[in-house]
């Protein structure tokens, strides 16, 4: 769709990475609440584009939704940004394990350069377009200071984490120097229906549906603070409504558990016994994560609603539809 032909409500919001796991879920909630949504995605080849396109099925054709297949690094952003009042910036190159070696250039391009162009476009446009940036707990790296507060010194343990932190710094310096109203949200291991196929719960559910062995990187005792996608979406909407520019918030589901414990729950939900094959831990994978969400609770009213067992049940049912 040519940008010159875009006709959206003056109060529209932009969702970058709209065909992704979080972006598509967020766009659906925004539409349900009566927002006009402009979605952008370039269908980067990190995983099968068919899965991303299926995420858009329920959005395409809805009143108030328009989609543009474009790349934030190369597209003309001016006609896009002059039509929106806020940007939910969920686009980026995901994945810790793929960020090593020759692929690092892609992470720099899609996480840092894309974010800088977006912020620079808002600065040049001269309008106070709010940005809600999807950051990551990967900025903290390996730490034994648990639970982690926003004041903890970021020490990324992977190239991916380094690029997410760099983009987060760009958000804050554009706010400090040019008044761009930015809020950064540090997600802790998001899961749920539409989860990326390289993420653990998706891999586990797919293997169980197909009665295949489950490969675990490490001994399964590593812990994560798992956060259901709908709770992440609720926090994004709260950040959109809040007047808290320049702030950073942790978003964790309060469901900290080790990987072996997750497999036990999935076994009960699926009625199957997981066949586990333990393998060597991958470089860049941290041992533990656990979010202190006090600031998000106090400032955003963040209160996760979906416990882990219920969230896993929903993802399992979705996986059965996709792979069954």
C-alpha positions as CSV (number, residue, x, y, z in Angstrom):
1,X,0.0,0.0,0.0
2,X,1.5,3.4,-1.0
3,X,2.0,5.7,1.9
4,X,0.4,8.6,0.0
5,X,-2.9,6.7,0.0
6,X,-3.0,6.0,3.7
7,X,-6.2,7.4,5.2
8,X,-6.4,6.8,8.9
9,X,-8.2,8.5,11.8
10,X,-6.2,11.5,13.2
11,X,-6.1,9.7,16.5
12,X,-4.6,6.5,15.0
13,X,-1.8,4.6,16.6
14,X,1.1,2.8,14.9
15,X,2.1,-0.7,15.8
16,X,5.5,-1.7,14.3
17,X,6.2,-5.4,14.0
18,X,2.4,-5.8,13.7
19,X,2.6,-9.3,12.3
20,X,4.6,-10.6,15.2
21,X,3.6,-12.4,18.3
22,X,3.2,-9.4,20.6
23,X,2.5,-6.9,17.9
24,X,-0.5,-8.7,16.4
25,X,-2.0,-9.5,19.9
26,X,-1.6,-5.8,20.8
27,X,-3.2,-4.6,17.6
28,X,-6.2,-6.9,18.1
29,X,-6.7,-5.5,21.6
30,X,-6.4,-1.9,20.4
31,X,-9.0,-2.5,17.7
32,X,-11.3,-4.1,20.2
33,X,-11.1,-0.9,22.3
34,X,-12.0,1.3,19.4
35,X,-8.6,2.6,18.4
36,X,-7.6,3.1,14.7
37,X,-4.5,1.1,14.1
38,X,-1.8,1.4,11.4
39,X,0.3,-1.7,11.3
40,X,3.8,-2.0,9.8
41,X,5.9,-5.2,9.2
42,X,8.5,-6.2,6.8
43,X,8.2,-10.0,7.3
44,X,11.9,-10.4,8.1
45,X,13.0,-14.0,7.5
46,X,13.8,-14.8,11.1
47,X,11.0,-17.4,11.0
48,X,8.4,-18.5,8.5
49,X,6.5,-15.5,7.1
50,X,3.4,-17.7,6.7
51,X,3.1,-17.8,10.5
52,X,3.3,-14.0,10.7
53,X,0.7,-13.6,7.9
54,X,-1.6,-16.0,9.8
55,X,-1.3,-13.6,12.8
56,X,-2.8,-10.9,10.6
57,X,-5.8,-12.9,9.5
58,X,-8.1,-11.6,12.2
59,X,-7.0,-8.0,11.7
60,X,-7.2,-7.6,7.9
61,X,-10.5,-6.2,6.8
62,X,-11.4,-4.8,10.2
63,X,-12.7,-1.3,10.3
64,X,-10.0,1.0,11.6
65,X,-7.1,-1.2,10.6
66,X,-4.6,-0.6,7.8
67,X,-1.5,-2.6,7.1
68,X,1.7,-1.6,5.3
69,X,4.5,-4.1,4.3
70,X,7.6,-1.9,4.7
71,X,11.0,-1.9,6.3
72,X,11.5,0.8,9.0
73,X,15.2,1.2,8.0
74,X,14.5,2.1,4.4
75,X,10.9,3.4,4.2
76,X,9.9,7.1,4.2
77,X,8.7,7.5,7.7
78,X,7.4,11.1,7.5
79,X,4.0,10.4,5.9
80,X,3.5,7.6,8.4
81,X,4.4,9.5,11.6
82,X,2.4,12.6,10.7
83,X,-0.8,10.4,10.8
84,X,-0.4,8.9,14.3
85,X,-0.3,10.1,17.9
86,X,1.5,7.1,19.4
87,X,3.9,4.3,18.3
88,X,4.0,0.9,19.9
89,X,7.5,-0.1,18.8
90,X,7.4,-3.9,19.0
91,X,9.5,-4.5,15.8
92,X,13.0,-5.9,16.1
93,X,15.3,-8.8,15.5
94,X,14.6,-11.3,18.3
95,X,16.5,-14.2,19.7
96,X,19.6,-14.6,21.9
97,X,21.1,-17.6,20.2
98,X,21.0,-16.2,16.7
99,X,22.7,-12.9,17.6
100,X,26.3,-14.2,17.6
101,X,28.7,-14.1,14.7
102,X,27.8,-12.9,11.2
103,X,24.1,-12.4,12.1
104,X,25.0,-9.5,14.5
105,X,24.8,-7.0,11.7
106,X,21.2,-7.9,11.2
107,X,20.5,-7.3,14.9
108,X,22.3,-3.9,14.7
109,X,20.2,-3.0,11.7
110,X,16.8,-4.1,12.9
111,X,17.1,-3.2,16.6
112,X,19.3,-0.1,16.7
113,X,19.1,1.5,13.3
114,X,15.3,1.0,12.9
115,X,14.7,2.5,16.4
116,X,17.0,5.5,15.6
117,X,15.2,6.2,12.4
118,X,11.9,6.1,14.1
119,X,13.0,8.5,16.8
120,X,14.7,10.8,14.4
121,X,11.6,10.9,12.3
122,X,9.5,11.9,15.3
123,X,12.1,14.6,16.2
124,X,12.1,16.0,12.7
125,X,8.3,16.0,12.5
126,X,8.1,18.2,15.5
127,X,5.0,16.5,17.0
128,X,4.9,14.9,20.4
129,X,4.3,11.3,19.2
130,X,4.4,9.0,22.2
131,X,6.7,5.9,21.8
132,X,6.1,2.8,23.9
133,X,9.3,0.8,23.3
134,X,9.4,-3.0,23.7
135,X,12.6,-3.7,25.5
136,X,13.8,-6.9,27.2
137,X,15.0,-8.4,30.4
138,X,18.1,-9.4,28.3
139,X,19.5,-6.0,29.0
140,X,20.3,-7.2,32.6
141,X,22.3,-10.2,31.7
142,X,23.5,-12.8,34.2
143,X,22.9,-11.5,37.8
144,X,22.4,-13.0,41.2
145,X,20.7,-9.8,42.4
146,X,17.1,-11.2,42.3
147,X,14.5,-9.9,41.9
148,X,15.9,-7.4,39.5
149,X,14.9,-3.7,39.8
150,X,15.1,-1.1,37.1
151,X,18.0,0.5,38.9
152,X,20.2,-2.6,38.5
153,X,23.2,-2.0,36.3
154,X,22.5,-3.4,32.8
155,X,25.1,-6.0,31.8
156,X,23.9,-7.8,28.7
157,X,25.1,-11.4,28.3
158,X,24.4,-11.7,24.6
159,X,24.7,-9.5,21.5
160,X,20.9,-9.5,21.3
161,X,20.8,-7.9,24.8
162,X,23.4,-5.4,23.8
163,X,21.3,-4.2,20.8
164,X,18.1,-4.0,22.9
165,X,19.9,-1.9,25.5
166,X,21.4,0.4,22.8
167,X,18.0,1.0,21.4
168,X,16.6,1.7,24.8
169,X,19.4,4.2,25.4
170,X,18.5,5.9,22.1
171,X,14.9,6.2,23.3
172,X,16.0,7.9,26.5
173,X,18.5,10.3,24.9
174,X,15.9,11.4,22.3
175,X,13.6,12.1,25.2
176,X,16.2,14.0,27.2
177,X,17.5,16.0,24.3
178,X,14.5,16.5,22.0
179,X,11.5,15.8,24.3
180,X,10.3,12.7,22.5
181,X,7.8,11.2,25.0
182,X,9.1,7.6,25.4
183,X,8.4,4.8,27.8
184,X,10.5,1.6,27.8
185,X,9.0,-1.7,28.9
186,X,11.4,-4.5,29.8
187,X,9.6,-7.8,29.1
188,X,10.4,-10.9,31.0
189,X,9.9,-14.1,28.8
190,X,6.6,-13.5,27.1
191,X,4.5,-16.6,26.2
192,X,1.0,-17.5,24.9
193,X,-0.8,-18.1,21.7
194,X,1.2,-17.0,18.5
195,X,4.5,-17.3,20.4
196,X,7.5,-17.4,18.1
197,X,8.5,-20.9,16.9
198,X,12.0,-20.6,18.4
199,X,10.7,-19.9,21.9
200,X,10.7,-22.7,24.5
201,X,7.0,-23.1,25.2
202,X,6.2,-23.2,21.5
203,X,8.8,-25.8,21.0
204,X,7.6,-27.9,23.9
205,X,3.9,-27.8,22.9
206,X,4.7,-28.6,19.2
207,X,6.8,-31.6,20.3
208,X,4.1,-32.8,22.6
209,X,1.4,-32.5,19.9
210,X,3.6,-34.5,17.5
211,X,4.9,-37.0,20.2
212,X,8.5,-35.9,19.5
213,X,11.3,-35.6,22.0
214,X,11.9,-32.2,23.6
215,X,15.4,-30.8,23.5
216,X,16.4,-28.9,26.6
217,X,19.5,-26.6,26.4
218,X,21.1,-27.1,29.8
219,X,19.9,-29.2,32.8
220,X,16.4,-27.6,33.1
221,X,17.1,-25.9,36.4
222,X,17.4,-22.5,34.8
223,X,14.5,-20.2,35.9
224,X,12.5,-17.6,34.1
225,X,9.9,-15.1,35.2
226,X,7.2,-16.0,32.6
227,X,4.7,-13.4,31.5
228,X,1.5,-14.1,29.6
229,X,1.1,-12.0,26.4
230,X,-2.2,-10.5,27.4
231,X,-0.7,-9.1,30.6
232,X,2.1,-7.5,28.4
233,X,-0.6,-6.0,26.2
234,X,-2.5,-4.6,29.2
235,X,0.8,-2.9,30.4
236,X,1.3,-1.4,27.0
237,X,-2.2,0.1,27.0
238,X,-1.5,1.5,30.5
239,X,1.7,3.1,29.3
240,X,-0.1,4.6,26.4
241,X,-2.6,6.3,28.7
242,X,0.0,7.4,31.3
243,X,1.9,10.6,31.4
244,X,5.3,9.1,32.3
245,X,7.7,10.0,29.6
246,X,11.3,9.0,30.2
247,X,10.5,6.1,32.5
248,X,11.5,2.4,32.3
249,X,9.5,-0.4,33.8
250,X,10.0,-4.1,34.3
251,X,7.1,-6.4,33.2
252,X,7.2,-9.9,34.7
253,X,4.3,-12.3,35.3
254,X,5.3,-13.3,38.8
255,X,5.4,-16.9,37.5
256,X,9.1,-17.8,38.2
257,X,9.8,-21.5,37.7
258,X,12.5,-23.7,36.3
259,X,12.1,-25.3,32.9
260,X,11.7,-28.8,34.4
261,X,8.7,-27.5,36.4
262,X,7.2,-26.1,33.2
263,X,7.4,-29.5,31.5
264,X,5.7,-31.1,34.5
265,X,2.8,-28.7,34.1
266,X,2.6,-29.3,30.4
267,X,2.6,-33.0,31.0
268,X,-0.5,-32.6,33.2
269,X,-2.3,-30.3,30.7
270,X,-1.6,-32.4,27.6
271,X,-2.0,-35.8,29.3
272,X,1.3,-36.8,27.8
273,X,4.7,-37.6,29.3
274,X,7.4,-35.3,27.9
275,X,10.4,-37.2,26.4
276,X,13.3,-34.9,27.3
277,X,16.8,-34.8,25.8
278,X,19.1,-32.6,27.8
279,X,21.9,-30.9,25.7
280,X,24.7,-28.4,26.3
281,X,23.7,-24.9,27.4
282,X,23.9,-22.3,24.7
283,X,26.1,-19.2,25.0
284,X,24.2,-16.1,26.0
285,X,21.5,-17.9,27.9
286,X,21.3,-16.5,31.5
287,X,20.7,-18.7,34.5
288,X,17.8,-16.9,36.1
289,X,15.4,-14.0,35.7
290,X,13.0,-12.5,38.1
291,X,11.4,-9.1,37.8
292,X,10.7,-6.6,40.6
293,X,7.6,-5.0,39.2
294,X,7.0,-2.6,42.0
295,X,7.3,0.5,39.8
296,X,5.0,-0.9,37.2
297,X,2.4,-1.8,39.8
298,X,2.6,1.7,41.4
299,X,2.8,3.8,38.2
300,X,1.0,1.7,35.6
301,X,-1.4,-0.3,37.8
302,X,0.3,-3.5,36.4
303,X,-1.3,-6.6,37.9
304,X,-0.8,-9.8,35.9
305,X,-4.1,-11.7,35.6
306,X,-3.1,-15.0,34.0
307,X,-1.3,-17.6,36.2
308,X,1.3,-19.9,34.5
309,X,-0.9,-23.0,34.4
310,X,-3.8,-21.2,32.8
311,X,-1.4,-19.4,30.3
312,X,0.2,-22.7,29.4
313,X,-3.2,-24.3,28.9
314,X,-4.1,-21.5,26.4
315,X,-0.9,-21.9,24.5
316,X,-1.3,-25.7,24.4
317,X,-4.8,-25.4,23.0
318,X,-3.5,-23.0,20.3
319,X,-0.6,-25.3,19.5
320,X,-3.0,-28.2,19.0
321,X,-5.0,-26.2,16.5
322,X,-1.8,-25.2,14.6
323,X,0.0,-28.6,14.6
324,X,-2.7,-31.1,15.4
